[in-house]
Amino acid sequence: MKKLVILTGAGMSAESGFSTFRDSGGLWEKYNVEDVASPDGWERNPEMVLDFYNGLRKQLMQAKPNAGHQGLYELEQDYDVKIITQNVDDLHERAGNHNVLHLHGELMKVRPVNRENEIYTLTPENCEIHLGDKDKNGIQLRPHIVWFGEPVPMIEKAIEWTEEADIFVIIGTSLNVYPAAGLIHYVRKGIPIYLIDPQEVHIPSGLPVHIIHKGAGEGVKELVQILKSHL
Ligand code: APR
């Protein structure tokens, strides 16, 4: 089976009712990123940070995988599908995809502030954390999210997957945030690259990219047709 590697961003989940970050009406218009997604913001006002992520989890509980997520799951019949997502939601997993790597962490997971690898999973019934919620050693819990300025431990694995891709697809990301945006440079020469996004996205020059100017649902449908015709 050919290896199909897919990089997704917030636009992948937009049709599921989950906000993007940089579109008008996106999350970073409503919140100051420094306040809710940085180690400094956490130092200044941890309660505000916890509230922000508690709100996002509530939004996620209402969201369902959309036609785009479902289409990517169906591609597993014909391809070895690997998804590298910048999204912290679990909609790819809920659609059924088996190989999902979360570059920026996972909304439904939390960890003590002093440990990277002691990770707890929240449940839909109990999906809030507050100041005073601690691990078994009495250490405050924080969201298992990669904040701005923090290392991105999963990038090494993402690079490995990208280097092995036979087909590379980018869906719903403005390619503004590194190191995720730099993954495209690890795609081997001659490998087809597809990009699905209703807006213009800046792509490093010289890279031949087949652009599908559609939202995730319709765009993935078109991608599936193209890939099927090449099987
Ligand atoms: N289908 C596909 N793409 C869409 C749709 C849709 N229905 N609606 C919007 N988009 C596109 C936008 O045109 C834009 O190019 O999704 C992209 C979203 O870009 P951003 O909001 O910048 O999100 P993303 O690229 O995922 O951000 C990267 O930055 O804020 C941090 O950590 C956060 O993971 C996030 C990272």
Residues whose N, C-alpha, C, O or C-beta is under 5 A from the ligand:
A	BS01	APR	G9 A10 G11 M12 A14 E15 T20 F21 R22 D23 Q86 N87 H104 G172 T173 S174 L175 V177 I196 D197 P198 Q199 K214 G215 A216
